[in-house]
Structure formats: C-alpha cells, structure tokens
C-alpha cells in the first residue's frame, strides 16, 4: 500500500495532468485484452487504449519486431536522410494495402502530426488557404488540428487559432456547394469518432468526392481512429467507394507504438521536398523501432485474417448489449457508441464497469453516450464475459432509477 501511495503521489505531483480526476489505475503489464495492476487485479480493456490496441496488447510478433530492431539500431538521423529498412519496408507495405493514388507515406509521431502534415500538403499543392471541416469533428489538439476541430469549449481558451477555416454540417449534401475554388482542402472523418460514432451516407461521401474534384480541392480523410480494421475493413473509406487525396493515420497503426503518417500521391508528396526544401520536417518521425512495430502489426492483421471477423463480432456485441437503459447503439465494425438518456446514467455505468474490472470510456463531446472499441482479436468467450459485466452494471443503474 505504501508503494502504491508513493506512485500516486509522484503521478499527481510531478506528471502533468489532463483532468482533475484521472482514472489512476496503475498498469504493471498488459496482454491480449487485459491490463494488470501490480496487485494482480485485471481489467478488460474494452476500448483498446482508445482504438490503439486493435491486435491486443503485447502481441508476440510485434514485441519480437521491436526487440529485433532495437538490437540493430534506434534513432540515427532526422527523418528522410538515411535509408532505413524499417521505414522503406513499411512504406512499401502501405502502398500494397492502399489504393491509388495513396502511394507515398510520410511518417510522423502521432495522429495530430499526421493532420498537421495533411493540412500543409493541401495548401502547398493547391496554393490556396481555406480549409473546410465538419461540425462534430475531432482532429487533435495542436493548434492547427484544434482549428479544424469542432468543440468550441476546448478551443476558446487557445484562440486565436488558424484563420480561413469553415465548418459545414456533417452528412448534409446541400451544404457541399460551399466548397469552392478557394478551398485548399476538405478534411473529414469518414466515421466521426468523438461525435459518437456518426456514420455518413454513401451518397454524401460520393457527393463530397465529386465536389472536391469539381473545385480542385484536396479531400483529406482522418482515419486515425477508424483505420486498421476497426470498422470491418482496412479503412473506413472502403465502405463508401471513395478514395481521398490525402489519408491521415495513427493510433492502431503502430501495434501499440507511437507512430502516424500522412499519405498521398508521389506527385503531391514530392512538393514538400522543394520550394522550400524541407517543407515538412521531423526529428523522430519514422522512428525505426516504431516502424518495425507498425509493419509487424499490419502483417498480423493480414496473416491472422483478423479483419474478416470484425463485423460478425461487432454484431454479436451489439445484440448482447441491448438493454432498457440503451436508447441507441451506433456501430460500424467494432466501433461503438452506446447512447443513454443522460450523462449521469452514462457516468454511473462507466464507473461501475471500472469497479467490476472493465474499461469503457466517455467521449469528449458526446455526453449521452459511452464508447467501446475492443481489441479486434477478442474471442467470443471474452465478449460474453465483457458484455455480462456491462449488462450487470446497467442492471444496477436501472434499479436505482
């Protein structure tokens, strides 16, 4: 207990906090769908570390790739100067799983950096300044990414942000005329995550692609949360038969290691190498250990045919979680928002889940729903166990109404 209290003291006193009330669970190890505390208590991670651990925690193939790369070398030079096999093999693999024109990858450290690079590329390629985003969007927390995110409460203390930003209504075809020959890029989550798993119509996505083609605006897809099998395909955009000009990825990309990328055609990406040279630079982007992990992660998804089972597992979970407290379940693949009557009810259910050893979580901007996004590798027996916990929590909250 003394050691635990000291850990809590150090965490709260010397590590910067993001909220006044962090969960404060001390994690000693993680394996598969489980997190373990030093005392041996286990938690089912039913959110995959916020859509990161798609193949579960500490997958042996990813761990081996990390160890093998560490034995070779770690950081040796800023991004783009040296030939490093971990980097170019990963770029080649992405080229194979992505459609044209998404052939050329720029590796960065995080999702918000992938968005920043995408924004810069759209401006550089078009010579324009206006960026269009959508209400309900969340793209990150650096100043550029925050500028194109929708939550004004999160934005207002940090203004002024980027100028020349316009917001349209998500899934509203009638507003797409506002994309014009002044628009450098249109950025959208094909599945809005923080807004509570909002799924657009295929007609809207096709109309969006058409309008960008008409105006010469670059279409940017933020697949940071929705990528790498989470939605039942490699990427959510495959559900709509629409391909972006620029794709931003991160989270589940690295198999648990921190890496992101923005990806486009060779012609567009080459623009960042001249006028000016070093049009986009990063010291640690494409870190060889993270690239090795990301390549292993993709190989696991391929070899174990994990994505092929995602929609069936998602449907199974959805059926298990129907309950009098649940107003609506929004789902694509294994990406869920469980909507209820109030934040108070949501909060009680999430807290009870944690007490019972299961991590579900809130959305930043959707008070009346909680998120679940289990590891895609979860077994049906594990799903039964997890859903039983959530139902037990919901039953207890319902009994208090």
N, C-alpha and C positions, 0 to 999 in steps of 0.2 A: 504493500500500500504506500509506503514511504517513497519507493522508486516511482510509482505511478503519480503521486502528488508532485514530485520533482519534475517529471516530464510535463505535467500540466502547467506548472509554474513557468518553465522555460518556453513552452509553446505560447502561452498567453503574454509573457513579458518581453520576449526577445524576437518572436516571429510575427511579422506584420499580419494583421487580421483582416478578413474581408467582410465579416459581420460581427456584431456584438455577441452572437450566440452560435459559434461553430459546433458541429456535432461532437467534436472532441474524442472520437474513437481512436485509440492508439492501435495502429496496424503493425504487427511484427512480421507477418508473412501473408502471402496471397497465392491461391492455387485454384485453377478452374473457375468455379462460380463463387468461391469463398474468400473472405477476408478473415484473418485470425489475429486476436489480441495477444499480448504477452501472457495473459492469464489463461489462454486457451479457448476463450469464447469465440465462436464462429458467427459470421454474418453472411447471409446470401446476398451477393452484390447484384441486385435486380435492376441496376442502372448502368452496369459496366463502366463505372468510373465516369459517368456522363458520356456514353456512346464511344468509349475508347477500347475497352477490352472485348471486342467482338469475338475473338477466338479464345476468350477466357484469360485468366491471369497466369503468367509464367508458363506459357506453352513451351514444352521442351525444345521444339525446333527453333523457336525464337531465342530462347535462352542460349542454346548452343551457338547460334549465329552471332550473338553478342559476344560470347566468350571467345569464339574463334577470331572475330575482328579485333577485339582488344589485344589478343596475342600478336596480331600483325602490326597495327598502329591505330592511334586515335587521331586527334586533330593534327594536321601537318601544315595547312595553309588556308588562307581565306578562300571562300567558295569560288570555283571556276578556273583556278590557275593550274592545278595539278591533275593528272589522270589518276583517279582512284577507282578501283574496280567496284567497290560497294556502291558508288554513285552511278557510274555509267551502266552497270548491270540493272540497277533499279529503274533508271530511266528507260532502258530497253524493255523491261517487263511492263512498265506502264504503257508504253507505246503499243504493246501487243494486246493489252486488255481494253484499251480505249479506241473509239472510232476516230477516223479522220474528221477534222484536221488537228485533233489533240495529240500531237506527236512529240512535243518538246517540253520538258519539265524543268522548272527552276525550284530547287529545294530550299526551304526555309525552316524555321524552328517551331512554328506554331500556326494555328488557324488564322489569327488576326494578321500575322505577317503575310500569309497567303492572300488575304483580302487586300492588304495594302499594295502588294505587288500587282495584283489584278487591276486595281484602280489606276495605278501608274501606267500600266501597259495600255489600258483603254485610252487614256489621254495621249500617250506617246504615239499610238498607232493611228489615231484619228485627228490629232491636232485640235481637239475640242476640249471643253472644260466641264460641261454639265454631266452630272451623274444622276441617274434615276434609280430609286429603290422603292420598297413597298411597305405600307403600313403593316405593323406586326413583325417586321424583320428584326433579326438579331445577327450581327456580323462580327462582333468582337468589341474590345474595349480600348484599343489605342485610339488616338483622336480621329484618324481617318475612318476606321471601322465604326467608331461610335457615331460619326457624322451621318453614316448611311443606315444606322440602326434606328428603330422607331420609338423606343421607350424614352419619353421626354424627361421623366423623373430621373433616369440615370444620366441623361445628357446635360441638363440645365446647369449643374454646378461647374461644368467644364467649358462652357461657352466663352468666347466664340470658337466654333468648330469650322469645318470646311465650308466655303461658300458654294453656290451653284449646285445645290442638292435639291431634288424634287421627289416627293413621295406620292405614289399612286395607290389606289386600293388594290389589294391582292385579289386575284381571280375576277377582276372586273374588265371585261374586254372593251367596254365602251370608253374607258379612260386611256387606252393604249395610243390613241391619236396624239397624246401629249409627248410621246417620243418623237423627236424631230431631228432635223439635220444639224442641230446644235448639241445633240446628245452624244457624248463620248461613249458611255456605256450604261447598260441597264443591268443591275445586279439583283438576283433573286435566289432565295432558297426554293428549290423545286418542291420540297416539303418544308413548310415553316415549322421549325422546332420549338423555339421559345414561345411562340404564339399558341402552342398547344396542339401540335401535330395537325396543321391545316393543309389539306390536300387540294390543289387546284384541279380544274377540269382539263382534260386533254385539249379541248377546243381553245381554252385560254392560252395554254402553253404554245400551241401551234400558231395562234394569232400573234403572240408575243414574238416568236421567231420570225414570222413574216414581217412584222412592223420593223424589227431591227434590220432585216435585210433591205427593206424599202428605204430606210433612212441612213444606212451605213453605220449604225450604232452597233457596238460590240455587245453581245449577250454574255453575261457572266453568271455562271451557276456556282452558288455556295453550297457545296456538298460536304461541308466539314462534319456535320452530324449525321447526314443521311447516307454517306458513302460506305463502301466496302461491305456490302451485303445487308446492311441494316434494314433496307426496305424491300428485300427479297430479290434484288438484282445487284450487280456490282455497284451501280449508281442509280439514284432515283430517276434521273432524266430518261433512263431507258424505258420507263413506264409511259412516257409521253411521245416517243418517237421524235424527239427534238434533241439536237446536239448543240452545246454552247460554243461560242468562240473562245472563251476562257473558262477553265474549271479550277476552282479552289478546293483543296482537300487538306485534311489533317486528322485529328482525333484517332479513329481506328486505323489509320494508315500505318502507324508505327508498331502495331502489336504491343503497345504499352510504353513505347519510347517516344520522346517528343520530336515530331517532325511534321512539316506541312509542305505543300507545293502549290504553285500555280502553273497551269499547263495550257499551252495554246499551240498554234501552228509554228513551224520553224520560222516562217517569214515574219510573223509578229514578234516572236521572242528575240529574234536577231536584232530587232530595233533597240533593245536595251544594251547592246554592245558598242554602239557608236552614236555620236551626235546627241549627248556626250557619251564617251566611253564610260564604262562603269555606271550605266544608267540605273542599275539596281545592284546593290552590294550587300553582302552579309559575311561576317566572320565565321560563325558557327553553323550557318545553314548548310545542309547536306553533310552533317557530321557523319563520318564513315560508320560509326557504331550504330547510329540510328538508321542509316540507310540499309545496313546489313539486316537489322531487325525488320524493317519495312519489307524488304524483299522476302524474307522468311515468312512473314505474315501473309503476304499475297500467295506464296506457294502453299501454305497451309489451307487457305481458303479454296485454292484450286484442287489440291490433291485429296483433301478430305470431303470435297463436294458439299461444303457447309451451306453455301448459299441456296442450294437446291431444296433444302428442308425448311428454310426460313418462313415462308408463307404458311405452310402447314402448322408449324409450331406456333406462329402468331395467332392463327385462327383458333387453335386449341386453347391458348391462354385466354383469348377473348371470350370464348364460351365459358371457361371456368370462372371468369370474373364478373359475370352478370349477377347483379345483386340489387336489392331495393334501394340502396344508397346511391347507386350509379345511375346518373342521368343519361350519359352517353359515353361510349368508348370510341375514340378516334384512333384508327390504326392503319398503318401500312407496313407489311412485313412484321418485324418485331420492334416497332417504334410506336409507343402508345401514349395517349393522354386519357386518363380516367377522370371524367368530369362528374362533379357532385354539386350540391345545392349552394355551398358556401365555402369560404376559406377556412372557417372554423372546423367544419367537418373534414375537409381535406387535411388540415393540420393534425387533427386528432388521429386520423387513420395513418398518416405518415409516421407520427410519433409512436403509435402503438406497434407498427411494423418494426421499427427500430428496436423497441423494447423486446420484441419477440425474435430478433435476430435476422431481420430482413431490411435491406436498404432500398426504399423507394425514395422519391425526391420531388421537391417542388419545381415549378417553372419560375423563371424570373418575372415574367409579365403576364402570367395566367393564373390568377388567384384561385379559381374554382376547379382546378384540375391538378392531378399529380402525374408524374412521369414514371414509366417503367420502360427499360430497354435492356433486357437480359443479355448475357453473353449468347451468341448465336449457337454455341456448342452445348448449351444446356440440354440435358436429357429429359425425356418425358416424365420419368420418375421425379426428377428435380423440379420440373414445372409443377407437378401435382403437389409436392411439398411446399413450394413457394406460394402457390395460389391458395393453399389451405391456410397459410399464415395470414395472407391478405384478407381472405374471407372471414377468418376469426376476428381480425381487427375491425372489419366493417360490421360484423355482428355485434361486437361490444359497443361500438359507437352508436349503432342503430338502437340498441337497448337503452341508451341514455337520452334519446330524443323525447 
